[in-house]
């Protein structure tokens, strides 16, 4: 039941909601050692206490299939990372006799393709040190390659409903068909990756930095990452391939199929289950759970429905591609893409398939605009700093702004036809 507007519980929920989303914007709360996950979790506790919400109702507000799917693919990604797959692929690409533009194209393609199946954050975590050292050894300016890695991981992850957390959420809540989403998203993703490559290879500042050297590099990079294990990598690839077939050609529940795949990977004589489960991003799962509860409580106040109705009177309808692009970009850069998607999902209109695909593309592509717009961007910047490479917000913006505008403009045109 919605709360009466004049009750203390009503305004208490509004205050908690505003505080939680302020925390999403700031990345935490001032003077408190809380990150986004901690803010969301405390917000959920607060609304439960304020409203007297039964724990059963709070649990029902959580979209369990999304949580299960996210957990399962974290296990799959952990298997691939512990097996050294991402590092080995990057090393092999780096050893190819490619020019600067060719190497840049290969790394963008690999990053985008891997992120469509595995987590974009994990891909960046594994590939960044290898790419940084590869560029330094070849005498190349590493900044375009590192920005290309982060942006390509973000863009590529939008191609499927398992590529990133917000896509998993959209697919689960709207019950989108996996193959239909991929069919509609592949063209915008492919064109956006091409635009990213063109800008980094031939755009302003592309030749800045150290001079280019061509040709392969013997033993291009030596890292402290996990050694490549063929058997464990093959095991993970087989499970991932089977899951893709299941998602594309059957109606089996994606969450259940992925959970079974994760269970198969946990049966290992080499990787201890504690190591694999320890690689799961538990704070991200808590972030999802906390936001589900907070958003559910806020929905009960009726204010979100009133806000959407007011926007409609002003001619702003989220079912319109242009409006969805603008609102999605603004919210994604204000509070991050996952919270933005949670806010927008209940108000997408009568055509959830098209609106869902558009929201997935917009919320993901918007993450390339600012350095703080995506966790993948921050991972690349942090790991680059450990290699002595400064990738600050200004350098990122020089690529992020034009690439984001070009890709979003292309998406808007594509869905307006």
Secondary structure per residue as TSV (DSSP state, phi and psi in degrees):
chain	resnum	aa	ss	phi	psi
A	1	X	-	360.0	133.7
A	2	X	-	-63.4	149.8
A	3	X	-	-78.0	147.8
A	4	X	-	-68.1	134.4
A	5	X	T	-58.2	-24.7
A	6	X	T	-92.4	-3.3
A	7	X	S	-77.8	151.0
A	8	X	H	-59.7	-34.5
A	9	X	H	-61.6	-39.5
A	10	X	H	-58.0	-53.0
A	11	X	H	-73.0	-27.4
A	12	X	H	-64.7	-42.6
A	13	X	H	-64.4	-41.4
A	14	X	H	-60.8	-43.0
A	15	X	H	-64.6	-42.7
A	16	X	H	-64.7	-44.2
A	17	X	H	-57.9	-46.4
A	18	X	H	-63.8	-39.4
A	19	X	H	-66.7	-42.4
A	20	X	H	-61.9	-44.7
A	21	X	H	-76.6	-22.1
A	22	X	H	-65.3	-41.0
A	23	X	H	-64.0	-35.5
A	24	X	H	-63.9	-39.1
A	25	X	H	-69.1	-43.3
A	26	X	H	-85.5	-15.0
A	27	X	T	84.0	8.8
A	28	X	S	161.7	-171.0
A	29	X	-	-116.1	140.0
A	30	X	T	-56.4	136.8
A	31	X	T	68.5	6.2
A	32	X	S	-122.4	139.3
A	33	X	-	-84.9	66.6
A	34	X	-	-123.0	130.3
A	35	X	-	-93.6	-172.2
A	36	X	H	-60.9	-39.4
A	37	X	H	-64.7	-42.0
A	38	X	H	-64.4	-39.4
A	39	X	H	-63.2	-45.0
A	40	X	H	-64.3	-41.4
A	41	X	H	-65.1	-45.0
A	42	X	H	-66.1	-34.7
A	43	X	H	-62.2	-41.4
A	44	X	H	-63.3	-42.8
A	45	X	H	-60.9	-41.4
A	46	X	H	-65.0	-45.1
A	47	X	H	-69.9	-31.9
A	48	X	H	-64.5	-43.2
A	49	X	H	-68.8	-39.9
A	50	X	H	-68.5	-40.1
A	51	X	H	-95.6	-12.1
A	52	X	T	69.4	23.7
A	53	X	-	-60.5	124.5
A	54	X	-	-59.9	145.2
A	55	X	H	-60.5	-29.9
A	56	X	H	-63.6	-40.4
A	57	X	H	-67.3	-39.8
A	58	X	H	-62.0	-41.5
A	59	X	H	-65.3	-38.4
A	60	X	H	-68.3	-23.1
A	61	X	H	-74.6	-16.1
A	62	X	S	-83.9	129.0
A	63	X	-	-79.8	94.1
A	64	X	H	-61.0	-40.1
A	65	X	H	-56.6	-36.4
A	66	X	H	-64.8	-44.6
A	67	X	H	-63.0	-44.4
A	68	X	H	-65.2	-44.7
A	69	X	H	-62.8	-42.4
A	70	X	H	-63.4	-45.1
A	71	X	H	-61.3	-45.8
A	72	X	H	-61.2	-42.7
A	73	X	H	-76.6	-21.7
A	74	X	H	-65.2	-36.9
A	75	X	H	-66.9	-44.3
A	76	X	H	-60.2	-46.0
A	77	X	H	-64.2	-37.1
A	78	X	H	-62.9	-40.7
A	79	X	H	-59.0	-45.3
A	80	X	H	-67.6	-37.9
A	81	X	H	-70.8	-44.6
A	82	X	H	-65.5	-28.2
A	83	X	T	-78.9	-3.6
A	84	X	T	76.8	16.6
A	85	X	H	-63.3	-50.6
A	86	X	H	-62.5	-43.0
A	87	X	H	-64.4	-42.0
A	88	X	H	-65.1	-41.6
A	89	X	H	-61.0	-44.5
A	90	X	H	-64.6	-40.7
A	91	X	H	-61.3	-42.9
A	92	X	H	-67.2	-38.4
A	93	X	H	-63.4	-42.3
A	94	X	H	-65.3	-24.9
A	95	X	T	-84.1	-5.8
A	96	X	S	-76.3	145.1
A	97	X	-	-77.4	73.4
A	98	X	-	-111.7	150.0
A	99	X	-	-71.3	175.2
A	100	X	H	-56.9	-48.9
A	101	X	H	-64.6	-38.5
A	102	X	H	-67.1	-41.8
A	103	X	H	-64.8	-40.7
A	104	X	H	-61.7	-43.5
A	105	X	H	-62.6	-42.8
A	106	X	H	-64.7	-43.5
A	107	X	H	-67.4	-38.5
A	108	X	H	-64.4	-43.3
A	109	X	H	-64.1	-44.3
A	110	X	H	-65.2	-46.3
A	111	X	H	-61.2	-44.8
A	112	X	H	-65.1	-42.5
A	113	X	H	-67.9	-45.0
A	114	X	H	-64.5	-36.8
A	115	X	H	-70.7	-20.5
A	116	X	H	-71.5	-21.4
A	117	X	H	-111.1	-41.6
A	118	X	S	-108.3	175.2
A	119	X	-	-67.4	131.6
A	120	X	H	-63.6	-32.9
A	121	X	H	-65.6	-43.3
A	122	X	H	-65.6	-40.2
A	123	X	H	-59.6	-45.9
A	124	X	H	-66.5	-38.4
A	125	X	H	-61.4	-40.0
A	126	X	H	-83.1	-36.1
A	127	X	H	-86.6	-27.5
A	128	X	H	-57.1	-50.9
A	129	X	H	-61.0	-35.7
A	130	X	H	-68.4	-44.9
A	131	X	H	-63.8	-42.3
A	132	X	H	-61.0	-47.7
A	133	X	H	-71.5	-33.3
A	134	X	H	-60.9	-46.6
A	135	X	H	-64.5	-41.9
A	136	X	H	-64.4	-39.0
A	137	X	H	-69.3	-32.2
A	138	X	H	-84.9	-5.9
A	139	X	T	76.1	26.8
A	140	X	-	-101.3	149.0
A	141	X	-	-66.2	116.8
A	142	X	H	-75.4	-17.7
A	143	X	H	-59.1	-51.3
A	144	X	H	-59.5	-35.2
A	145	X	H	-70.3	-39.4
A	146	X	H	-71.0	-41.6
A	147	X	H	-64.1	-40.5
A	148	X	H	-61.4	-39.7
A	149	X	H	-60.5	-49.2
A	150	X	H	-65.7	-48.1
A	151	X	H	-65.8	-39.8
A	152	X	H	-66.4	-37.4
A	153	X	H	-63.2	-41.7
A	154	X	H	-64.9	-48.8
A	155	X	H	-63.8	-48.3
A	156	X	H	-62.2	-32.6
A	157	X	H	-66.1	-18.2
A	158	X	T	-77.5	-9.0
A	159	X	T	-71.6	-25.5
A	160	X	S	-131.4	169.0
A	161	X	T	-84.4	7.7
A	162	X	T	-123.4	6.8
A	163	X	S	-74.4	-25.3
A	164	X	S	-157.6	166.6
A	165	X	H	-59.9	-41.4
A	166	X	H	-67.5	-33.2
A	167	X	H	-68.0	-39.5
A	168	X	H	-59.2	-42.8
A	169	X	H	-64.0	-47.0
A	170	X	H	-61.6	-46.3
A	171	X	H	-63.5	-39.3
A	172	X	H	-71.0	-48.4
A	173	X	H	-68.3	-41.2
A	174	X	H	-90.8	-2.1
A	175	X	T	55.1	48.6
A	176	X	-	-78.4	148.5
A	177	X	-	-81.5	132.2
A	178	X	H	-59.8	-49.0
A	179	X	H	-67.1	-38.2
A	180	X	H	-63.1	-42.1
A	181	X	H	-63.1	-47.2
A	182	X	H	-60.8	-40.0
A	183	X	H	-63.1	-39.0
A	184	X	H	-80.5	-27.5
A	185	X	H	-92.0	-23.4
A	186	X	H	-61.5	-42.0
A	187	X	H	-64.6	-50.8
A	188	X	H	-59.8	-37.8
A	189	X	H	-66.3	-45.8
A	190	X	H	-61.2	-44.6
A	191	X	H	-65.3	-39.3
A	192	X	H	-65.9	-38.2
A	193	X	H	-64.3	-38.9
A	194	X	H	-64.9	-41.4
A	195	X	H	-63.2	-40.6
A	196	X	H	-59.9	-46.0
A	197	X	H	-63.1	-44.4
A	198	X	H	-60.5	-42.3
A	199	X	H	-66.0	-44.1
A	200	X	H	-74.5	-31.6
A	201	X	H	-83.7	-35.7
A	202	X	H	-130.7	-1.7
A	203	X	S	-77.9	-177.6
A	204	X	T	-58.2	131.8
A	205	X	T	81.0	5.8
A	206	X	T	-63.0	-30.5
A	207	X	T	-97.3	5.4
A	208	X	-	-70.0	150.6
A	209	X	S	106.7	-155.3
A	210	X	S	-68.6	153.0
A	211	X	-	-66.9	156.2
A	212	X	-	-83.2	142.5
A	213	X	-	-126.9	137.5
A	214	X	-	-101.7	167.0
A	215	X	S	97.7	164.3
A	216	X	-	-73.2	161.0
A	217	X	-	-118.0	125.4
A	218	X	T	-68.3	129.3
A	219	X	T	43.1	69.6
A	220	X	-	-58.6	-36.8
A	221	X	-	-143.6	140.5
A	222	X	-	-119.3	118.0
A	223	X	-	-123.1	169.5
A	224	X	S	-95.6	11.2
A	225	X	S	-68.8	176.4
A	226	X	-	-61.7	140.4
A	227	X	-	-68.2	149.0
A	228	X	-	-70.3	128.1
A	229	X	-	-120.8	109.1
A	230	X	H	-61.7	-44.2
A	231	X	H	-65.7	-47.7
A	232	X	H	-66.5	-35.8
A	233	X	H	-66.0	-44.5
A	234	X	H	-61.8	-39.2
A	235	X	H	-60.6	-46.3
A	236	X	H	-65.5	-40.2
A	237	X	H	-65.4	-39.2
A	238	X	H	-63.8	-45.7
A	239	X	H	-61.5	-44.3
A	240	X	H	-63.0	-41.1
A	241	X	H	-65.3	-42.9
A	242	X	H	-62.1	-41.9
A	243	X	H	-63.2	-40.5
A	244	X	H	-62.2	-40.6
A	245	X	H	-63.3	-44.4
A	246	X	H	-60.4	-45.4
A	247	X	H	-65.9	-38.3
A	248	X	H	-78.3	-35.6
A	249	X	H	-120.9	3.0
A	250	X	-	-131.9	169.1
A	251	X	-	-104.1	15.8
A	252	X	S	-62.0	143.6
A	253	X	-	-58.7	127.1
A	254	X	H	-62.7	-37.8
A	255	X	H	-65.5	-41.7
A	256	X	H	-68.0	-45.3
A	257	X	H	-60.7	-44.1
A	258	X	H	-65.0	-37.4
A	259	X	H	-64.8	-40.0
A	260	X	H	-63.0	-42.8
A	261	X	H	-60.3	-41.9
A	262	X	H	-63.3	-38.5
A	263	X	H	-62.6	-39.4
A	264	X	H	-61.9	-42.1
A	265	X	H	-69.4	-29.0
A	266	X	H	-70.5	-18.5
A	267	X	-	-81.9	90.6
A	268	X	-	-140.9	144.2
A	269	X	S	-95.4	-7.7
A	270	X	S	-106.2	-48.8
A	271	X	S	-94.8	121.1
A	272	X	-	-67.4	139.4
A	273	X	H	-58.3	-30.9
A	274	X	H	-64.9	-34.3
A	275	X	H	-69.2	-42.2
A	276	X	H	-67.6	-49.9
A	277	X	H	-65.7	-30.3
A	278	X	H	-66.8	-20.5
A	279	X	T	-84.8	-6.1
A	280	X	S	-70.4	137.9
A	281	X	-	-82.9	79.4
A	282	X	H	-62.3	-38.2
A	283	X	H	-58.7	-35.5
A	284	X	H	-66.7	-39.2
A	285	X	H	-62.8	-41.2
A	286	X	H	-64.8	-36.0
A	287	X	H	-59.4	-47.5
A	288	X	H	-59.1	-49.6
A	289	X	H	-60.8	-46.3
A	290	X	H	-62.1	-43.3
A	291	X	H	-67.9	-35.7
A	292	X	H	-57.5	-45.4
A	293	X	H	-69.2	-45.2
A	294	X	H	-63.0	-45.1
A	295	X	H	-65.3	-37.3
A	296	X	H	-61.9	-44.5
A	297	X	H	-63.3	-40.3
A	298	X	H	-67.9	-36.8
A	299	X	H	-58.5	-35.3
A	300	X	H	-67.6	-18.8
A	301	X	H	-75.0	-20.2
A	302	X	T	83.3	-3.5
A	303	X	H	-70.8	-35.4
A	304	X	H	-65.8	-40.5
A	305	X	H	-64.1	-39.2
A	306	X	H	-65.2	-38.5
A	307	X	H	-64.7	-42.2
A	308	X	H	-65.7	-40.0
A	309	X	H	-64.3	-38.0
A	310	X	H	-66.5	-42.5
A	311	X	H	-59.5	-38.1
A	312	X	H	-63.0	-37.5
A	313	X	H	-67.5	-21.8
A	314	X	T	-91.2	4.8
A	315	X	T	86.3	11.0
A	316	X	-	-102.8	108.1
A	317	X	-	-116.8	126.5
A	318	X	T	-67.1	-15.1
A	319	X	T	-75.1	-14.5
A	320	X	S	-83.4	128.6
A	321	X	H	-55.4	-41.9
A	322	X	H	-62.4	-45.6
A	323	X	H	-65.3	-40.2
A	324	X	H	-64.8	-38.2
A	325	X	H	-63.6	-48.3
A	326	X	H	-64.9	-50.3
A	327	X	H	-64.4	-41.2
A	328	X	H	-62.5	-42.4
A	329	X	H	-66.1	-44.5
A	330	X	H	-61.9	-50.1
A	331	X	H	-66.2	-40.2
A	332	X	H	-63.0	-33.1
A	333	X	H	-89.4	-13.8
A	334	X	H	-85.3	-47.4
A	335	X	H	-122.2	5.3
A	336	X	-	85.7	158.6
A	337	X	H	-71.5	-36.9
A	338	X	H	-63.8	-51.4
A	339	X	H	-60.5	-36.4
A	340	X	H	-62.9	-43.5
A	341	X	H	-63.6	-41.0
A	342	X	H	-60.5	-38.3
A	343	X	H	-69.5	-35.7
A	344	X	H	-89.1	-24.6
A	345	X	H	-54.8	-41.4
A	346	X	T	-71.3	-3.4
A	347	X	T	-128.7	33.5
A	348	X	-	-88.8	-7.4
A	349	X	-	97.9	-162.9
A	350	X	S	-88.5	-11.8
A	351	X	-	-115.7	80.5
A	352	X	H	-66.5	-28.7
A	353	X	H	-62.9	-56.3
A	354	X	H	-67.0	-43.3
A	355	X	H	-64.3	-35.9
A	356	X	H	-66.1	-44.2
A	357	X	H	-62.6	-44.3
A	358	X	H	-63.0	-43.5
A	359	X	H	-63.7	-39.2
A	360	X	H	-61.7	-45.1
A	361	X	H	-66.6	-46.8
A	362	X	H	-64.9	-48.8
A	363	X	H	-64.9	-30.4
A	364	X	H	-79.5	-48.0
A	365	X	H	-62.0	-33.3
A	366	X	G	-62.9	-23.3
A	367	X	G	-65.6	-15.6
A	368	X	G	-83.1	-11.1
A	369	X	S	-65.3	-51.1
A	370	X	S	-117.5	154.8
A	371	X	G	-59.7	-35.8
A	372	X	G	-86.1	2.2
A	373	X	G	-76.0	-12.0
A	374	X	-	-148.1	140.4
A	375	X	H	-62.8	-34.9
A	376	X	H	-59.8	-41.2
A	377	X	H	-59.9	-44.9
A	378	X	H	-67.6	-37.0
A	379	X	H	-60.9	-45.8
A	380	X	H	-62.9	-44.7
A	381	X	H	-63.3	-42.7
A	382	X	H	-66.2	-44.6
A	383	X	H	-70.4	-33.2
A	384	X	H	-63.8	-39.0
A	385	X	H	-60.7	-34.9
A	386	X	H	-68.2	-20.4
A	387	X	T	-95.4	7.8
A	388	X	T	81.4	18.2
A	389	X	-	-109.7	124.1
A	390	X	-	-92.7	113.0
A	391	X	-	-117.8	91.6
A	392	X	-	-96.6	179.5
A	393	X	H	-65.9	-30.9
A	394	X	H	-68.0	-45.8
A	395	X	H	-64.6	-38.9
A	396	X	H	-66.2	-40.5
A	397	X	H	-62.9	-32.9
A	398	X	H	-60.5	-28.6
A	399	X	H	-101.4	-41.9
A	400	X	H	-60.3	-41.7
A	401	X	H	-64.1	-56.6
A	402	X	H	-64.4	-39.6
A	403	X	H	-65.4	-40.7
A	404	X	H	-64.8	-45.3
A	405	X	H	-63.1	-42.6
A	406	X	H	-64.3	-45.8
A	407	X	H	-69.0	-39.8
A	408	X	H	-69.9	-37.6
A	409	X	H	-61.8	-39.7
A	410	X	H	-66.8	-39.4
A	411	X	H	-64.8	-44.2
A	412	X	H	-61.3	-44.3
A	413	X	H	-63.8	-40.6
A	414	X	H	-61.8	-43.8
A	415	X	H	-87.1	-7.5
A	416	X	H	-91.7	-9.4
A	417	X	-	-67.9	360.0
